[in-house]
Amino acid sequence: MISYSLGAAAPVKKRKVNEKTMRLDKYLKVSRIIKRRTVANEAAGAGRISVNGKVAKPSTEVKEGDTLDILLGGRHLLVRVESLKESVHKEDAAGMYSVLSGDADR
């Protein structure tokens, strides 16, 4: 009989039971900070977006209260995540974040 070693299990990120999270690329698209999810995915993949001071991947989970530092198209934008919603009307999208510094006319 052949036995295989599975090795050590990867650590599991624990989060609070009622804590809502969303993928970074999806949040940027839903909040309309970046128009298309593919563009958000490419920007995060290129290291142009940081979450709470750490360079983020597109799959990074964001939660309310996180700060996003975005460098895109020669512009710098620092925002705080105010709410997470799966979908939102265009008029209400700006309520999902507050601009801390940078160009607000995105």
C-alpha positions in Angstrom: 0.0 0.0 0.0 1.3 3.5 -0.9 0.8 6.3 1.5 1.0 10.0 0.6 1.9 12.8 2.9 -0.4 15.8 2.6 2.0 18.0 4.5 1.0 20.9 6.6 -2.3 22.5 5.9 -2.3 26.1 4.7 -3.3 28.6 7.4 -7.0 29.7 7.2 -7.7 33.4 7.4 -10.3 33.8 10.2 -12.8 36.6 10.1 -15.6 37.6 12.4 -18.9 35.8 11.9 -20.9 38.8 10.7 -18.1 40.6 8.9 -19.0 41.2 5.3 -16.2 41.1 2.8 -15.9 41.5 -1.0 -13.1 40.9 -3.5 -11.1 44.1 -4.3 -11.7 44.0 -8.0 -15.4 43.5 -7.6 -15.7 46.4 -5.0 -13.8 48.8 -7.3 -16.3 47.9 -10.2 -19.5 48.0 -8.1 -18.5 51.3 -6.4 -17.6 52.7 -9.9 -14.2 53.8 -8.7 -12.9 51.9 -11.7 -15.3 51.4 -14.6 -14.6 47.8 -15.6 -13.7 44.8 -13.4 -11.0 43.7 -15.8 -9.3 47.0 -15.5 -9.5 46.8 -11.7 -8.1 43.3 -11.9 -5.2 44.4 -14.1 -4.4 47.4 -11.8 -4.4 45.3 -8.7 -2.3 42.6 -10.5 0.3 45.3 -11.4 0.6 46.4 -7.8 -1.1 49.8 -8.3 -3.6 49.3 -5.5 -2.9 49.0 -1.7 -5.3 48.0 1.0 -4.4 49.3 4.4 -0.9 50.0 3.3 -0.2 46.6 1.8 0.0 45.9 -2.0 -3.2 44.0 -2.9 -4.0 41.3 -5.4 -7.4 41.4 -7.2 -8.7 38.6 -4.9 -7.9 40.5 -1.7 -10.9 40.8 0.5 -11.9 44.3 1.5 -14.3 45.2 4.4 -15.9 48.4 5.7 -13.3 50.7 7.2 -10.4 49.6 4.9 -8.4 52.3 3.1 -7.6 51.9 -0.6 -4.6 53.7 -2.1 -5.1 53.7 -5.9 -2.5 54.8 -8.5 -4.0 54.7 -11.9 -3.6 56.8 -15.1 -1.2 59.2 -13.5 -3.7 59.9 -10.7 -3.6 59.1 -7.0 -6.7 58.4 -5.0 -7.0 57.5 -1.3 -10.5 56.3 -0.3 -12.1 54.6 2.7 -14.6 51.8 2.2 -17.9 52.9 3.8 -20.2 50.1 2.7 -20.3 46.8 0.7 -23.1 46.1 -1.7 -23.5 43.4 -4.4 -25.1 45.9 -6.7 -25.9 49.6 -6.6 -27.5 52.2 -8.8 -25.1 54.7 -10.4 -26.4 57.6 -8.3 -25.7 55.7 -5.0 -22.3 54.3 -5.9 -20.4 57.2 -4.5 -21.9 56.5 -1.1 -19.9 53.2 -0.9 -16.7 55.1 -0.2 -15.4 58.5 1.0 -12.5 60.2 -0.7 -9.7 61.0 1.8 -7.3 62.6 -0.8 -6.8 62.8 -4.5 -8.9 63.4 -7.5 -12.6 63.0 -6.7 -13.7 63.4 -10.3 -13.3 59.7 -11.3 
